Amino acid sequence: MAKTGLIIALDTQDPLEAEKWALATDNVGHMIKLGMEFTYACGLDAVRTLARGRRLFLDLKLHDIPNTVSAAIKSLESVRPAMLTIHTLGGYEMIQAARKAIDESFPPAVKPLLLGVTVLTSMDEQGLNEIGIRNSPMEEVVCLGKMAIQAGVDGLVCSPVEIARLRQELGKEPKLVVPGIRMKNAETHDQKRVMSPAEAHRAGADWVVVGRPITRAADPAEAAKAIVREMQDHS
């Protein structure tokens, strides 16, 4: 079974706190994730500083008209993320524009993987119904995922419960990056579609994204090691 990598989500508005968490887990995690909270509060210079010497998953979920998303991606060339997210609800043309912007703006050696966010892990069927989507989360993830792959993404962000179905529908090639990871009997916080690290690994996740179970632990490094051990023990 292929190895599943661990991404440490540094969700904070404090660059010193983020650096502390990153240093504590540098020898355990395989990548750091910075999202909207850190980027909006601290700016791209802080993102570049924290990412120096580390692989970066920049999770901004870009979602706008195609021209705006294209321009935003071109502005991120100096950040050099390893992975970058757009929201698949932006549609086929927006995804194509994002693909073109990456291909034209980033040197081949540092071209980030373009990932499409499908249905947020905080949403369930009721949440989808409230915004006029009558599909179940599974149906909507598969629908958006197929469209996004055809439009040019390298992979998808999905909850762990959709991994097996996406592998069945899309095969092994697309990268699947999976938040909503919680240890057995742990708090789920605002996540609604969750699995343990071992379950996500067995289902076929390429990467799991873990934030609070690591960063809020008394010993972040040991919490990260426990997640890696659990995935290795079930390989």
MIBAKOL-308087 format. One record per residue (C-alpha): x, y, z; residue in one letter; residue number from 0. Coordinates in steps of 0.001 Angstrom, whole numbers, plus 500000, padded with zeros to 6 digits. Example, Ala and Ser with C-alpha at 12.3 -4.5 7.8 and 13.67 -1.06 7.14 Angstrom:
! MIBAKOL-308087
       c1       c2       c3   torpa   bafi
   512300   495500   507800       A      0
   513670   498940   507140       S      1
! end
This chain:
! MIBAKOL-308087
       c1       c2       c3   torpa   bafi
   500000   500000   500000       M      0
   501313   503467   499099       A      1
   502512   505751   501844       K      2
   500165   508464   503133       T      3
   501885   511763   503951       G      4
   501078   513960   506944       L      5
   500377   517673   506458       I      6
   500408   519818   509608       I      7
   497736   522529   509458       A      8
   499068   525699   511114       L      9
   495756   527467   511638       D     10
   496578   530584   513623       T     11
   496883   534346   513180       Q     12
   500150   534422   515131       D     13
   503330   533823   513095       P     14
   505325   533054   516239       L     15
   502844   530387   517257       E     16
   502884   528936   513736       A     17
   506681   528810   513748       E     18
   506639   527102   517161       K     19
   504292   524395   515883       W     20
   506295   523981   512679       A     21
   509580   523610   514551       L     22
   508038   521073   516925       A     23
   506855   518868   514062       T     24
   509485   519447   511360       D     25
   510945   515963   511848       N     26
   507537   514282   511740       V     27
   505270   516057   509258       G     28
   505948   515997   505540       H     29
   504389   519375   504689       M     30
   502829   522394   506395       I     31
   499455   523881   505513       K     32
   498750   527600   505657       L     33
   495239   528734   504898       G     34
   493108   531831   504820       M     35
   493385   532544   508561       E     36
   497183   532831   508565       F     37
   497531   534379   505100       T     38
   494946   537103   505606       Y     39
   496194   537977   509091       A     40
   499939   537845   508424       C     41
   500372   538423   504685       G     42
   502365   536698   501953       L     43
   505730   537807   503332       D     44
   504983   535852   506504       A     45
   503870   532890   504409       V     46
   507150   532974   502493       R     47
   509156   533232   505716       T     48
   507406   530305   507402       L     49
   507568   528160   504257       A     50
   511295   528679   503740       R     51
   512940   525261   503830       G     52
   509573   523514   504124       R     53
   507055   522133   501658       R     54
   503929   524287   501656       L     55
   500299   523417   501055       F     56
   498716   526828   500428       L     57
   495013   526350   501054       D     58
   493274   529533   499888       L     59
   490339   527852   498084       K     60
   490375   530416   495280       L     61
   486869   530928   493906       H     62
   486060   533815   491576       D     63
   485658   534596   487889       I     64
   488304   532877   485724       P     65
   490360   536012   485061       N     66
   490584   536904   488753       T     67
   491595   533394   489806       V     68
   494201   533314   487038       S     69
   495687   536632   488182       A     70
   495683   535504   491821       A     71
   497608   532339   490976       I     72
   500170   534277   488956       K     73
   500716   536550   491973       S     74
   501640   533492   494077       L     75
   504584   532418   491914       E     76
   507087   533878   494389       S     77
   505556   531881   497246       V     78
   506383   528579   495524       R     79
   503768   526341   497181       P     80
   503961   522598   496621       A     81
   500161   522430   496459       M     82
   497492   525080   495914       L     83
   493687   524912   496221       T     84
   490832   526278   494177       I     85
   487126   525635   494794       H     86
   485520   523368   492210       T     87
   482197   525221   492501       L     88
   483900   527942   490440       G     89
   483221   525728   487454       G     90
   484980   524295   484436       Y     91
   486211   527549   482885       E     92
   487608   528824   486177       M     93
   489484   525570   486736       I     94
   490880   525687   483205       Q     95
   492062   529256   483804       A     96
   493771   528162   487021       A     97
   495488   525283   485221       R     98
   496745   527611   482493       K     99
   498001   530167   485033       A    100
   500067   527534   486840       I    101
   501479   526116   483624       D    102
   502454   529554   482321       E    103
   503669   531185   485552       S    104
   505613   528535   487462       F    105
   508899   526974   486308       P    106
   508434   523222   485705       P    107
   510684   522275   488630       A    108
   508523   524154   491158       V    109
   505077   523834   489608       K    110
   502517   523246   492399       P    111
   499877   520572   492309       L    112
   496493   522143   491600       L    113
   493877   520723   493962       L    114
   490131   521141   493717       G    115
   488116   521522   496929       V    116
   484814   519671   496607       T    117
   482439   519708   499609       V    118
   483763   521147   502872       L    119
   484112   518609   505689       T    120
   481922   520851   507869       S    121
   478938   520222   505561       M    122
   476433   517390   505603       D    123
   473332   516696   503499       E    124
   471258   519258   505392       Q    125
   473935   521890   504795       G    126
   473943   521152   501071       L    127
   470143   521301   500938       N    128
   470212   524719   502599       E    129
   472200   526123   499665       I    130
   469994   524470   497058       G    131
   472059   521349   496335       I    132
   469879   518233   496426       R    133
   472701   515712   496023       N    134
   474103   513868   499012       S    135
   477639   514891   499981       P    136
   478959   511729   498299       M    137
   477090   512402   495055       E    138
   478179   516045   494997       E    139
   481828   515214   495676       V    140
   481886   512664   492856       V    141
   480132   515056   490460       C    142
   482462   517958   491235       L    143
   485502   515699   491296       G    144
   484901   514251   487841       K    145
   484333   517710   486372       M    146
   487447   519128   488035       A    147
   489706   516311   486843       I    148
   488447   516818   483283       Q    149
   489130   520557   483597       A    150
   492737   520020   484665       G    151
   493250   519657   488422       V    152
   495951   517285   489665       D    153
   493870   516091   492556       G    154
   491065   516788   494991       L    155
   490477   517788   498582       V    156
   487748   515572   499995       C    157
   486567   514183   503299       S    158
   487828   510714   504253       P    159
   484444   509072   503722       V    160
   484609   509806   499981       E    161
   488105   508445   499328       I    162
   487149   504898   498362       A    163
   484370   506040   496024       R    164
   486635   508583   494322       L    165
   489310   505922   493832       R    166
   486652   503685   492286       Q    167
   485436   506456   489965       E    168
   488749   508193   489144       L    169
   491472   505593   489654       G    170
   494808   505917   491440       K    171
   496313   508847   489541       E    172
   494539   511893   491074       P    173
   496052   513008   494359       K    174
   493577   512909   497236       L    175
   494273   515309   500110       V    176
   492101   514609   503112       V    177
   491155   516803   506106       P    178
   488612   515640   508678       G    179
   491131   513346   510399       I    180
   490531   512543   514053       R    181
   491938   509870   516347       M    182
   489433   507337   517684       K    183
   487115   508810   520359       N    184
   488541   512333   519847       A    185
   486480   515506   519520       E    186
   485385   516254   515952       T    187
   485049   520045   516542       H    188
   483261   521501   513465       D    189
   484071   518539   511210       Q    190
   481137   516302   510294       K    191
   482594   513719   507888       R    192
   485611   512280   509696       V    193
   487787   509153   509944       M    194
   490843   508026   511833       S    195
   494296   508297   510199       P    196
   494450   504526   509693       A    197
   491021   504421   508044       E    198
   491938   507256   505657       A    199
   495235   505556   504820       H    200
   493570   502217   504075       R    201
   490949   503941   501909       A    202
   493672   505426   499679       G    203
   494491   508968   500860       A    204
   497728   510390   499477       D    205
   497877   513022   502199       W    206
   496026   513611   505457       V    207
   495717   517136   506856       V    208
   495688   517407   510636       V    209
   495546   520628   512651       G    210
   494052   520900   516117       R    211
   494676   517278   517216       P    212
   498381   518084   516785       I    213
   498750   521814   517397       T    214
   496502   521859   520473       R    215
   498090   518778   522009       A    216
   500311   519098   525086       A    217
   503133   517619   522970       D    218
   502551   518403   519269       P    219
   505513   516318   518116       A    220
   504293   513227   519966       E    221
   500740   513732   518670       A    222
   502083   513907   515105       A    223
   504218   510807   515669       K    224
   501167   508912   516922       A    225
   499314   509687   513693       I    226
   502248   508597   511529       V    227
   502671   505403   513576       R    228
   498990   504558   513225       E    229
   499197   504889   509431       M    230
   502434   502868   509246       Q    231
   501025   500094   511445       D    232
   498112   499679   509039       H    233
   500140   499668   505806       S    234
! end
